[in-house]
């Protein structure tokens, strides 16, 4: 009997980075395949906005604040 695929695989994380003296955040995909992550942003009055972001395997993307004071990855899944 084959074992079921692991559904709760976590590959995408938020990392702090400094480039050219400027500190910011990036989404980092540690897996080999493309992943779609749901990024949740919370502003200073507590309003939430979420965004779906596709990120290729073993790569990073800048994560812009868009007025938020907090951000997190709610969920992720394979691009396929």
Secondary structure by P-SEA (a helix, b strand, c coil): cccccccccccbbbbbbbcccccbbbbbbcccbbbbbbbbbbcccbbbbbbbbbbcccbbbbbbcccccbbbbccccccc
